[in-house]
Amino acid sequence: MGGREGLRVAALQLSSQKDKNENIEKALGLIKSAKTQGARLVVLPELFNCCSTLEDVVKKAESVPGPTINLLARKARQNKIYILCGSIMERARKGRAFNTSVLLGPKGQILGIYRKIHLFDIDIPKGIRFKESESILPGSELTTARVDGYMVGLSICYDLRFPELFRALRLRGAEIILLPSAFTTFTGKDHWEVLLRARAIENQVYIVAPNQLGTHPNRITTLGRSMIVDPWGTVLTQAPDKETLVVADLDLNLLREVRRRLPITEANINYCGLERREAR
């Protein structure tokens, strides 16, 4: 299913660990399965090629393009599909990296690069302490790109808690927003589905959210439950608790109908007298 009226999308759920080769092999197997099921766009989770301690992932950071992106580009070209790499650590400077998502086209070309803007810095008593900003640099630019005529916006994991980013992507024309994640079980059991559905409803977009699953070398346990949500907030599909993929057909006609019935176009947004900030 492809073309302007419909798009078949696959969200891949992995339990990535520290070994890049093993993680990539698992991802390639699921990409092959997604292609067999007719997916035109395949979306991997955050840190799909190495989900480990901050020290380890930064040490193993790559250039973009580099080994991992070049490999996925070949797979995209061979299968004539779009692939979102989820995210990988992109080498920035000594001891620092970006958490970077790369969208690849069916000719293996890079269509968009997004560097995670909102870093996962939390300290919950008796819960989780994790400070991405100790080793990760924040991005500063929004990214949108065309996938078979659809306008697709890019985001990563913790961005989900910042609705302004999603509204800015909508104002740039986004119809689908991709959210590769390593969302934790500690917060995700209460917030994951609620926030995904809220972002889809308030912006009238499809949300494709592949998530990591299980416990990783950083001792954080991720929730899984990868989802694809439609513009009405309906969960089209949700992954079970294993490494797998979920597939859904995105229908542009439904998106058009939702937007027609409940218009929230830029012209209808009331900024309440606040100075409007242009999306960048």
C-alpha positions as CSV (number, residue, x, y, z in Angstrom):
1,M,0.0,0.0,0.0
2,G,1.6,3.3,-1.0
3,G,1.0,6.5,-2.8
4,R,-0.7,9.7,-1.7
5,E,-3.9,8.1,-0.4
6,G,-2.4,5.4,1.8
7,L,0.9,4.4,3.3
8,R,1.8,1.1,5.0
9,V,4.2,1.7,8.0
10,A,6.1,-0.7,10.2
11,A,7.3,0.1,13.7
12,L,10.2,-2.1,14.9
13,Q,10.5,-3.1,18.6
14,L,14.0,-4.1,19.8
15,S,15.8,-4.9,23.0
16,S,19.1,-3.5,21.9
17,Q,22.2,-4.0,24.1
18,K,25.8,-3.0,23.8
19,D,26.9,-5.2,20.9
20,K,26.4,-3.2,17.7
21,N,26.7,-6.1,15.3
22,E,24.1,-8.2,17.1
23,N,21.7,-5.2,17.3
24,I,22.0,-4.4,13.7
25,E,21.5,-8.0,12.6
26,K,18.3,-8.2,14.6
27,A,17.1,-4.9,13.0
28,L,17.9,-6.1,9.5
29,G,15.9,-9.3,10.1
30,L,12.9,-7.2,11.2
31,I,13.3,-4.9,8.2
32,K,13.2,-7.9,5.9
33,S,10.0,-9.0,7.6
34,A,8.5,-5.6,7.3
35,K,9.2,-5.5,3.6
36,T,7.6,-8.9,3.2
37,Q,4.5,-7.5,4.9
38,G,4.4,-4.7,2.4
39,A,5.7,-1.8,4.5
40,R,6.8,1.2,2.5
41,L,8.2,3.1,5.6
42,V,10.1,1.2,8.3
43,V,10.8,3.0,11.6
44,L,13.4,1.7,14.1
45,P,13.6,2.7,17.8
46,E,15.9,5.1,19.5
47,L,19.5,3.9,19.9
48,F,18.7,0.8,17.9
49,N,22.3,0.0,17.2
50,C,23.6,0.4,20.7
51,C,21.5,0.9,23.8
52,S,24.0,0.9,26.7
53,T,25.5,3.3,29.3
54,L,26.1,6.9,28.3
55,E,29.8,6.4,28.4
56,D,29.6,3.4,26.1
57,V,27.2,4.8,23.5
58,V,29.2,8.0,23.2
59,K,32.4,6.0,22.9
60,K,30.8,4.1,20.0
61,A,29.4,7.2,18.3
62,E,29.7,7.4,14.5
63,S,29.7,10.0,11.8
64,V,26.6,10.7,9.8
65,P,26.7,9.3,7.2
66,G,28.9,6.5,8.5
67,P,28.9,2.7,8.9
68,T,25.4,2.2,10.3
69,I,23.7,4.8,8.1
70,N,25.5,3.5,5.0
71,L,24.3,0.0,5.7
72,L,20.7,1.0,6.2
73,A,20.9,3.2,3.0
74,R,21.9,0.1,1.0
75,K,18.9,-1.8,2.5
76,A,16.6,1.0,1.7
77,R,17.9,1.1,-1.9
78,Q,17.8,-2.7,-2.3
79,N,14.2,-3.0,-1.0
80,K,13.0,0.4,-2.5
81,I,11.6,1.5,0.9
82,Y,12.0,4.4,3.3
83,I,13.8,3.7,6.5
84,L,14.0,5.9,9.6
85,C,17.2,4.7,11.5
86,G,15.4,5.4,14.8
87,S,18.4,7.1,16.3
88,I,22.1,6.5,16.7
89,M,24.8,8.4,18.5
90,E,26.5,10.8,16.1
91,R,30.0,11.9,16.9
92,A,30.3,15.6,17.7
93,R,33.5,16.3,19.6
94,K,35.6,14.5,22.1
95,G,33.4,13.0,24.8
96,R,30.2,14.4,23.3
97,A,27.7,13.2,20.7
98,F,24.3,14.0,19.3
99,N,21.3,11.6,19.5
100,T,20.5,11.6,15.8
101,S,17.7,10.3,13.6
102,V,18.2,9.9,9.9
103,L,15.4,9.4,7.3
104,L,16.5,7.4,4.2
105,G,14.7,7.3,0.9
106,P,14.1,4.4,-1.5
107,K,17.2,5.3,-3.5
108,G,19.3,5.2,-0.3
109,Q,19.5,9.0,-0.2
110,I,19.3,11.0,3.1
111,L,16.1,12.9,3.2
112,G,16.3,14.4,6.7
113,I,18.5,14.5,9.8
114,Y,17.1,15.3,13.2
115,R,19.2,15.8,16.3
116,K,17.2,15.3,19.6
117,I,16.3,18.7,21.0
118,H,15.0,17.8,24.5
119,L,17.5,15.8,26.5
120,F,16.5,13.1,29.0
121,D,17.6,14.7,32.3
122,I,15.6,13.4,35.2
123,D,16.1,12.6,38.9
124,I,13.1,10.9,40.4
125,P,13.5,10.0,44.1
126,K,13.5,6.2,44.4
127,G,13.1,6.0,40.7
128,I,15.5,6.9,37.9
129,R,18.4,9.3,37.7
130,F,19.7,9.8,34.2
131,K,21.5,12.9,32.7
132,E,21.8,12.8,28.9
133,S,23.2,16.3,29.0
134,E,26.4,15.1,30.7
135,S,27.5,13.6,27.4
136,I,24.9,14.5,24.7
137,L,24.6,17.8,22.9
138,P,21.0,19.1,22.1
139,G,19.9,19.7,18.6
140,S,18.4,23.0,17.5
141,E,16.5,22.4,14.3
142,L,13.1,20.9,13.4
143,T,13.1,18.4,10.5
144,T,10.4,17.5,8.1
145,A,10.6,15.5,4.8
146,R,8.4,14.0,2.2
147,V,7.6,10.3,2.2
148,D,5.5,9.3,-0.9
149,G,3.8,12.7,-0.8
150,Y,3.2,12.7,3.0
151,M,4.8,15.4,5.1
152,V,6.7,13.6,7.9
153,G,8.0,15.3,11.0
154,L,10.9,13.8,13.1
155,S,11.1,13.6,16.9
156,I,12.8,11.4,19.5
157,C,11.5,9.9,22.7
158,Y,11.7,12.6,25.5
159,D,10.5,15.1,22.9
160,L,7.0,13.6,23.5
161,R,6.7,15.6,26.7
162,F,7.0,18.9,24.9
163,P,3.8,19.7,22.9
164,E,5.3,22.9,21.4
165,L,7.6,20.8,19.2
166,F,4.7,18.8,17.8
167,R,2.6,21.9,17.2
168,A,5.6,23.4,15.3
169,L,5.9,20.3,13.2
170,R,2.2,20.4,12.4
171,L,2.5,24.1,11.4
172,R,5.2,23.0,9.0
173,G,2.7,20.7,7.4
174,A,3.4,17.4,9.2
175,E,0.8,14.7,8.6
176,I,2.8,11.9,10.2
177,I,5.2,12.3,13.2
178,L,7.8,9.6,13.8
179,L,8.9,9.1,17.5
180,P,11.6,6.5,17.9
181,S,12.0,5.9,21.6
182,A,13.6,4.2,24.5
183,F,10.8,5.2,26.9
184,T,11.2,3.8,30.3
185,T,8.8,1.4,32.1
186,F,9.0,3.6,35.3
187,T,7.2,6.5,33.6
188,G,5.9,4.8,30.5
189,K,3.5,2.5,32.3
190,D,1.5,5.7,33.2
191,H,2.4,8.2,30.5
192,W,3.4,6.5,27.2
193,E,0.0,5.8,25.7
194,V,-1.6,8.9,27.2
195,L,1.0,11.2,25.7
196,L,1.1,9.5,22.3
197,R,-2.7,9.8,21.9
198,A,-2.7,13.4,23.1
199,R,0.0,14.5,20.6
200,A,-1.9,12.7,17.8
201,I,-5.3,14.3,18.8
202,E,-4.2,17.8,19.4
203,N,-2.2,18.0,16.1
204,Q,-4.4,15.7,14.0
205,V,-1.5,13.6,12.9
206,Y,-0.5,10.0,12.7
207,I,2.1,9.1,15.4
208,V,4.5,6.2,14.7
209,A,6.3,5.3,17.9
210,P,8.6,2.3,17.9
211,N,10.1,1.7,21.4
212,Q,12.9,-0.3,23.0
213,L,11.9,-3.2,25.3
214,G,13.6,-4.7,28.4
215,T,16.6,-4.0,30.6
216,H,19.7,-2.5,29.1
217,P,23.3,-2.2,30.3
218,N,22.5,1.2,31.7
219,R,20.2,-0.6,34.2
220,I,17.2,1.1,32.7
221,T,14.2,-0.9,31.7
222,T,12.2,0.2,28.7
223,L,8.5,-0.3,28.2
224,G,8.1,-1.6,24.7
225,R,4.4,-1.4,23.6
226,S,5.4,0.3,20.3
227,M,2.3,2.0,18.9
228,I,0.8,3.5,15.8
229,V,-1.9,6.1,16.6
230,D,-4.3,7.8,14.1
231,P,-5.3,11.5,14.0
232,W,-8.5,10.7,16.1
233,G,-6.3,9.2,18.9
234,T,-7.2,5.6,18.1
235,V,-4.4,3.1,18.7
236,L,-4.2,1.2,15.4
237,T,-1.7,-1.3,16.7
238,Q,0.4,-2.0,19.7
239,A,3.3,-4.4,20.0
240,P,3.3,-7.3,22.5
241,D,6.2,-7.7,25.0
242,K,8.8,-9.2,22.7
243,E,11.1,-8.1,19.9
244,T,8.8,-7.8,16.9
245,L,7.2,-5.4,14.6
246,V,3.7,-3.9,14.1
247,V,2.2,-2.7,10.8
248,A,-0.6,-0.3,10.0
249,D,-2.0,1.3,7.0
250,L,-2.2,5.1,7.3
251,D,-5.2,6.6,5.4
252,L,-4.9,10.2,4.3
253,N,-8.6,10.4,3.7
254,L,-9.2,9.8,7.4
255,L,-6.7,12.6,8.2
256,R,-8.4,15.0,5.9
257,E,-11.8,14.2,7.4
258,V,-10.6,14.8,11.0
259,R,-9.1,18.1,10.0
260,R,-12.2,19.2,8.1
261,R,-14.5,18.4,11.0
262,L,-12.3,19.9,13.7
263,P,-10.2,22.6,12.1
264,I,-7.1,23.7,14.0
265,T,-5.3,25.3,11.1
266,E,-2.7,28.0,11.8
267,A,-5.4,30.7,11.0
268,N,-7.6,29.3,13.7
269,I,-5.0,29.2,16.4
270,N,-5.5,31.9,19.1
271,Y,-2.2,32.9,20.5
272,C,-3.9,34.6,23.4
273,G,-2.0,37.9,22.8
274,L,1.4,36.2,23.2
275,E,4.1,37.1,20.7
276,R,4.2,34.3,18.1
277,R,7.5,32.5,17.7
278,E,8.1,31.2,14.2
279,A,8.9,27.5,13.9
280,R,12.4,26.9,12.8
